[in-house]
């Protein structure tokens, strides 16, 4: 059974930092994900892509977090991290880790709450 587990969320003041972690179990070490990504969903809003890392090493960011957030990880080990700096109240959301093995196999974690107070 595949499990995706996020950790590292919490309450922080505006301007502060948090580091989110994502680990995956239940997938053979020899299988390489296509992508690992962080999404977020604020109350009343749709889930949106925050940052992604690809098997080839490329990275992608939403414009709203460029220069503030950094995604890193080890695709082979199926680990991903999101370093979040200069946090703003509008970054408040539940953050989800997403793992795509192929178009037919996508997995989500349960989410971790990030709350930024003004």
C-alpha positions in Angstrom: 0.0 0.0 0.0 1.4 3.4 -1.0 1.6 6.0 1.7 2.5 9.6 1.2 3.2 11.5 4.4 3.8 15.2 4.8 5.2 16.9 7.9 6.5 20.3 9.0 3.5 22.5 8.9 2.5 24.8 11.7 1.8 28.3 12.8 4.3 31.1 12.0 4.3 34.8 11.9 4.4 36.7 8.7 8.0 36.9 7.4 8.9 33.6 9.1 10.0 30.3 7.6 8.9 26.7 7.6 10.2 23.5 6.0 7.8 20.8 4.8 8.9 17.2 4.2 7.3 14.5 2.1 8.2 10.8 2.3 6.7 8.0 0.3 6.5 4.3 1.2 5.1 1.3 -0.5 6.7 1.9 -3.9 9.7 -0.2 -5.1 13.0 1.7 -4.8 13.7 0.8 -8.5 10.7 2.8 -9.7 11.3 6.4 -10.4 8.5 9.0 -10.0 7.9 11.3 -13.0 7.3 14.2 -10.6 7.0 15.1 -6.9 5.1 18.2 -6.2 3.6 20.4 -3.5 0.1 21.7 -3.9 -1.9 23.8 -1.5 -5.6 24.5 -0.9 -6.9 27.5 1.1 -10.4 27.6 2.5 -12.9 28.2 -0.3 -10.3 27.9 -3.0 -9.2 25.3 -5.5 -6.1 23.2 -4.9 -3.2 24.8 -6.7 0.3 23.8 -7.7 3.0 25.5 -5.6 6.2 23.8 -6.8 7.3 20.6 -8.6 10.5 18.7 -9.1 10.9 16.4 -12.1 12.8 13.2 -12.6 15.3 15.0 -14.8 16.0 17.6 -12.0 13.9 20.4 -13.5 11.9 22.5 -11.0 8.8 24.6 -11.5 7.2 27.2 -9.3 4.0 29.1 -9.1 4.7 32.8 -9.7 3.4 33.7 -6.2 6.1 31.7 -4.5 9.1 32.3 -6.7 12.1 33.7 -4.9 10.5 32.7 -1.5 10.0 28.9 -1.7 12.5 26.3 -2.8 11.7 22.7 -3.6 14.3 20.1 -3.2 14.5 16.4 -2.8 15.7 13.0 -3.9 13.5 11.6 -6.6 15.2 8.2 -6.3 14.5 8.0 -2.6 11.0 9.5 -3.2 11.6 12.4 -0.8 10.7 16.0 -1.4 11.0 19.1 0.7 9.6 22.6 0.5 11.6 25.4 2.1 9.3 28.4 2.6 10.7 31.8 3.5 9.2 35.2 3.8 5.8 33.7 4.5 2.7 35.8 4.0 -0.8 35.4 5.4 -2.0 34.5 1.9 0.3 31.4 2.1 -2.1 30.0 4.7 -3.4 26.7 3.4 -3.3 22.9 3.7 -0.2 21.8 1.8 -0.3 18.4 0.0 2.5 16.3 -1.4 1.7 14.7 -4.8 3.6 11.9 -6.4 3.1 10.9 -10.0 4.5 7.6 -11.0 2.9 7.6 -14.4 -0.4 9.1 -15.8 -2.4 6.3 -14.3 -0.8 6.3 -10.8 -0.9 9.5 -8.8 -0.8 9.6 -5.0 -1.6 12.2 -2.5 -0.7 12.7 1.2 -3.2 13.7 3.8 -1.9 17.3 3.9 -0.3 19.5 6.5 -1.7 22.8 7.7 0.4 26.0 7.3 -1.0 29.1 9.1 0.7 32.4 8.7 -0.4 35.1 11.1 -0.2 38.8 10.3 
